[in-house]
């Protein structure tokens, strides 16, 4: 109700009272002037005062009735996956799903009227005959032992008034009921009643109860289930079928018996309904099947609307519940493997995350932010800023390819000492990076260096390209907070798995960077839709980008990511382990999706020395992909080769090249040209 409307009502109320007082004064004045007897004046004053009192009561009742005439209840917001399956309910105080009158089965209306208010469609808000009958019984018992409330009065009592049994409250209830009946149709009153009333178990409204207790829409309910539901509101806690099923069934049979006695159902229908066996479900109110994903969806929705918990929105996500469940299983699979290898693992801090992203439209198909949501709701997939380690190397090698290097160019895998000026005067610091294996291989190709994740070769490559150039190109790709030193060669920057996944999706999407998207569509309570599209940006040349796909395929086929190999599909990817085994990554790409897997300790302490990306995170990736292909066998199996990419035999093997990155002659070592030894 707007402020202007309220002000107008208050003004009208005051005007009526003032006018009444003016009339009283005029009457008194007339009586005095006419020398009427004082008793007449007194009676007139009393009558006028009563009129004012009655008018005041009516106006108060009318204003209260507006809460039902302009009915705007709090409604539950629901989240659905990409296939329309319910993911979760989200509500503030009352879990309520609204049902229009047209959605309510006529049998439900009959059952409710039969048990609660047989003459509902005949009275005007109150049942005078029932009131008279109840009054006689109450007088006889000297207390309020029986009521005579119509459904309209019950609606008024449950929405606008208290439950106290006083004459004043009952009078107000009756008066409001009369006003409601004059302003609403019977269908509107019935709709409000069935949507507002409490059905036990935290369910408000008949649609909520039907979907909660029976996992059915209103249209799917049997006569027995309808009878069970309409019998609950009399004593919702007692008749809750998840608590007292026998009591609920007995009440339902009373409803059916009443319908039969009224001739509204046949003997055959009655017997069939009484004999029916009903399945009752004891579900949680939220029904949350993907808590980490829903948390992120709620966060994003709250940015758009300030009434998400009560606005009754339908929010459609890119999440696929089957994929979400599989990702959760894969994360648990990897978690248990760590515990098998590392008996001293601290399970209070050991955790992980998985993000599955559609490469082309940015839909987040699955998002699992931790091993156990009940234990920890912290969403590591979104909020954890974890060091990327060697998983970051492909972006450095892509810069080299874009600068004209080929996959077969040679770079030195040798040790160097780097000198950094210290803060104190004349103080210097030395940095002597090493390969994980502790050895050197001399000159190796870019492809071999990435395939085997050679630290020294990567550092030398970055030095060859130039730190300024590398830093500028990374910023151009979309990376933020990139350190401007050689530590970026080893992935010293941090990022969340969700944010990181879009960059790997770029490799499989012809160099197009697509922003991840959780919410696809939002529908408000008035069925107005709001659609969401991912922002897309061409970052890499498609042909040059394919050279990186080929290199990342080699990582899985013959390099550090061999454990991520899955039969029957091309997989490209990169392992990553940050300093001291704090983070273990595998960033896997298939032609349609990319899967980001991370494990680590929440407090950034090292895991066991055996926990590296090539072991820790590849196994759950393979588990996921093998089962994903069973769920979705239509998944593409090969990466498309864009125009501008050519294949040739080089040193006895098939290799890809482009005009910009031609295969070198056997003597070419262009990547070493700018390195100072």
Secondary structure as GFF3:
##gff-version 3
##sequence-region A 1 677
A	DSSP	alpha_helix	3	33	.	.	.	ID=ss1
A	DSSP	alpha_helix	38	69	.	.	.	ID=ss2
A	DSSP	beta_strand	77	80	.	.	.	ID=ss3
A	DSSP	beta_strand	86	90	.	.	.	ID=ss4
A	DSSP	beta_strand	95	96	.	.	.	ID=ss5
A	DSSP	three_ten_helix	101	103	.	.	.	ID=ss6
A	DSSP	alpha_helix	106	116	.	.	.	ID=ss7
A	DSSP	alpha_helix	128	141	.	.	.	ID=ss8
A	DSSP	alpha_helix	151	159	.	.	.	ID=ss9
A	DSSP	alpha_helix	167	183	.	.	.	ID=ss10
A	DSSP	alpha_helix	186	196	.	.	.	ID=ss11
A	DSSP	beta_strand	203	204	.	.	.	ID=ss12
A	DSSP	alpha_helix	206	213	.	.	.	ID=ss13
A	DSSP	three_ten_helix	218	220	.	.	.	ID=ss14
A	DSSP	alpha_helix	223	232	.	.	.	ID=ss15
A	DSSP	three_ten_helix	233	235	.	.	.	ID=ss16
A	DSSP	alpha_helix	245	261	.	.	.	ID=ss17
A	DSSP	alpha_helix	267	275	.	.	.	ID=ss18
A	DSSP	alpha_helix	291	304	.	.	.	ID=ss19
A	DSSP	beta_strand	314	317	.	.	.	ID=ss20
A	DSSP	alpha_helix	321	341	.	.	.	ID=ss21
A	DSSP	beta_strand	350	358	.	.	.	ID=ss22
A	DSSP	beta_strand	364	368	.	.	.	ID=ss23
A	DSSP	alpha_helix	380	383	.	.	.	ID=ss24
A	DSSP	beta_strand	386	387	.	.	.	ID=ss25
A	DSSP	three_ten_helix	389	392	.	.	.	ID=ss26
A	DSSP	alpha_helix	393	402	.	.	.	ID=ss27
A	DSSP	beta_strand	410	413	.	.	.	ID=ss28
A	DSSP	beta_strand	418	421	.	.	.	ID=ss29
A	DSSP	beta_strand	428	431	.	.	.	ID=ss30
A	DSSP	beta_strand	442	445	.	.	.	ID=ss31
A	DSSP	alpha_helix	446	451	.	.	.	ID=ss32
A	DSSP	alpha_helix	455	465	.	.	.	ID=ss33
A	DSSP	alpha_helix	467	477	.	.	.	ID=ss34
A	DSSP	three_ten_helix	486	490	.	.	.	ID=ss35
A	DSSP	beta_strand	494	495	.	.	.	ID=ss36
A	DSSP	alpha_helix	497	508	.	.	.	ID=ss37
A	DSSP	beta_strand	512	514	.	.	.	ID=ss38
A	DSSP	beta_strand	519	523	.	.	.	ID=ss39
A	DSSP	beta_strand	529	531	.	.	.	ID=ss40
A	DSSP	beta_strand	536	538	.	.	.	ID=ss41
A	DSSP	alpha_helix	542	558	.	.	.	ID=ss42
A	DSSP	three_ten_helix	562	564	.	.	.	ID=ss43
A	DSSP	beta_strand	572	577	.	.	.	ID=ss44
A	DSSP	three_ten_helix	579	581	.	.	.	ID=ss45
A	DSSP	beta_strand	583	589	.	.	.	ID=ss46
A	DSSP	beta_strand	593	601	.	.	.	ID=ss47
A	DSSP	alpha_helix	613	616	.	.	.	ID=ss48
A	DSSP	alpha_helix	618	631	.	.	.	ID=ss49
A	DSSP	beta_strand	646	650	.	.	.	ID=ss50
A	DSSP	beta_strand	653	657	.	.	.	ID=ss51
A	DSSP	three_ten_helix	670	672	.	.	.	ID=ss52
###
